[in-house]
Amino acid sequence: MGIRLGCIADDFTGATDLANNLVRAGMRVVQLIDTPPDHDAQAADADAVVIALKSRTVPAADAVAAALRALARLRSMGAEQIYFKYCSTFDSTPAGNIGPVTEALMDALGTDFTVATPAFPDNGRTVFKGHLFVGDVLLGDSGMRHHPLTPMTDSNLVSVLGAQTTRAVGLVDHTVVADGPAAIRSRVDALRADGFGIAVVDAVSNDDLVRLGAAVQGFPLVTAGSGLAIGLPSNWGFRPSRAAAQLPPSAGHRAIVSGSVSVTTNRQVLQYLRGGGPAFSVDPLRVAAGEDVVGQALAFAESHLDDGPVLVYSTESADTVRTVQGRLGAAEAGELVERTLARVAQGLVERGVRRLVVAGGETSGAVVQSLGITGLRIGPQIDPGVPWCAAPLPGGDTLHITLKSGNFGGPDFFTSSFALLDQEAA
């Protein structure tokens, strides 16, 4: 039997965020890193497969090509429905990549209509009258307006997505959603008859997402943040089960690698530092000047691993980030930090780290690739949208790793994540 749900995520943390919600709803989930040659063996007992791409900020044509490659793999596994997952803050530019990828998947699947909603109420992401809120503020008034690669200044998702697509974008508003799956389908039929190809769907609660999940049963393609995942597994009869989240026992040194510049991650780093944990700050300007910052970070970490967890971070305020970008260039500064932290993570694992927290979507992608990880078994949730995962290492060891979106997690995430592993082992 093939897999029920095949998912394509545009970054690595988003993939685990989605997989986490599916596991909580009772599905056994494997996350693949791009499309490894051994994908069939890794996904042999999975109900859903999530393919993690690093395509959020690449040129739109490259993102489309990667998504179509992932789609072909998922269809070869027998996926009954395809889920394109993007960030709950709808990270994109007027050129894409959410719109172009959505349209390419629609064309490949031969469908003339799909839905779009980044809503994830558990993490404060809600959509009302087509406008995306981050907590109590509109997206355009949130910290996302300062994002170095995808600044989000327009909160109206109908207009944001409409600028990226050739298809007309409509709205299924909260009054329709509140009336249930039949009302949602009726509104979809009306939009389709009027020539619309995509509908932004309001959702201000988990109940809204459950109603939407039932309404899109049988759709060839859905697009959303990770929130819609809570409403889909029941379409195949799955129910929440602790067994779906079981991982092998954990052991080994603990470490944290953080490259996110989000407000949330800055708070988490500050909380950790206030607690007196050992930490090494990576300065991109020193890296650019040719200093052996990786060697310095690993020497520091090695002297503290027995007392861990150890934090290696390049997480700064928006003003500091702009200063560094002004000196090095935005793309160059980001890639420099990613490469540096990926080499640090590789060195940490070589030194016996077997429990690793990684913060930041781009950083997570670079770390996973540097470690040669091709697949992850999804385990228990730490905070909404962030699970522990297990990956096999050469030689038979298991690496427990969590890939945290910059915007997710509570203030004490860096310590509470390891406490959960200890609790699971007890």
Summary of the structure (lengths in Angstrom):
residues: 426
radius of gyration: 20.6
end to end distance: 35.4
largest distance: 66.1
contacts: 1618
relative contact order: 0.14
helix: 44%
strand: 23%
